[in-house]
Every structure is written in structure tokens, then in C-alpha cells.
Amino acid sequence: MKITFYGQNTLLIQIGDIHVLVDPFISGNPLSKDTIDIHDIKADYILLTHAHQDHVLDAESIAKRNNATIVSNYEIAMHYQNMGIEVHPMNHGGTWSFEFGKVKYVNAIHTSSFADGTYGGQPGGFIIEGEHKTVYIAGDTALTMDMKLIPLTHTLDLAILPIGDNFTMGVDDAIIASDFVECDKVLGVHYNTFGYIEINKEEAIQKFFKKNKDLMLLEIGGSIEL
């Protein structure tokens, strides 16, 4: 399993020959728009955690160009189905087996609406199982006790957590979240894209290190393999 970071919460996960894109926000991201060309991105599936513009901006264009299937909550799925895009609706607690592996839609505490104010259902996160690896994508969320449910059914190889604060968890809460999900290997997302969520990267890495945890902060376009 290869995971590539495209800024904010945008990730491309390669599982075998399948490309799973998460929360595509590239063309409007000042940190990625000049270095990443959305026309070069291959996607078989697009997973959307919620409807905010900094998570769905490029979903329509990438999905139509790749004939990709959008996976999200029911309301978001219907929004894109009405555009003629193939979708797979899910809701909290549900699991589905796709060709690349299993996906479970789990709770997140946040809000969810499209840029025009249209209701985007309830926000969520994803647990993805593929190639004998298990990854938790928290999406935009506060620290929540529901995270303690995850290790009851899944042993995580990686937790992908927001760390930018203000709109989501910050670094300190993300450390607690990693305890709750029982995963000390963390990929930080949702930081430094704009002023409200700017962080000190070295300080964040050191805070995790002092708790015997590994916080990875990838450069845009950077990848890790599990």
C-alpha cells in the first residue's frame, strides 16, 4: 500500500492496481495548485469524508475524467449521482468490501455542507483494509471517545489525523487520539494550508516523539509505503 500526500487532506492510496483518492482539494489549494496537475491523477475510487470545499473541490472533475466511483455518506453520494457520477453511498458503522479491500465509515465530529450551503450529511472517517494493512483516515474531526471503539475491531498500521487545530484537533489532541486508536504511527494532515491552521512542524514532531510516537509530515507529492 502506497500513500501519496497532495496537501490538506488529499491522499492517493494505491492498493495493488487500484487508485483510491481521498478528499481531492488541489486546484484551490495555494500549496499544491502549482505543483500538482489534477489531470495527471488517476483515480478508480474517490472517498469523501464530508462536503466542505477544501475536501471536495476537485471531486467532480476527477471522477468524470476517470469514470471513478465516489464513496461517501448518502447525502454526498446522491449529490454526485445527480451529476451522472457512479457512487456508493455509506453511513456510520457500515462496512463494504470493494475490489481493493474493505472500507468502514466511522464517526467524526465536525460539520458538513457544500460551498452553496447545501446539506452534506454527517461527516465521517474511513477505515481501509487492503493488502494486509489497515489505515484509519479520521477526516476533519475533534477528539472523540468514539475513537476508542476502533481498536476493538481493527489493528491499525497507520492513523491519518488532522493536526492544524482551530477547525479540527490540534497536535495535543491528536496525540491523545493516537492513544485512543492504539496506533503510534501517525500521518499528519489538514495543516498549514491557510492562516487558521498553521503549525510549527518541528515542534509537532517533537511532541509526538516525546510520547514515543512517530509523526510523519510529508511534503506535497511525497509518499510512504506500508
Protein Blocks (a to p, Z undefined) as FASTA:
>chain_A
ZZddebjjbccddehjbccdehiafklmmklmmmpcfklpccfbdcdfblcfklmmmmmm
mmmmnopacdddfklmmmmmmnopacddddehiacddfkbccdddddddddddfkopaeb
jaddddddeehiacddebjadddfklmmmmmmpccfbdcddfkghmlccfklmmmmmmmn
opabdcdehehkbmklgccfklmmmmmmmnopacddddehiacdZZ
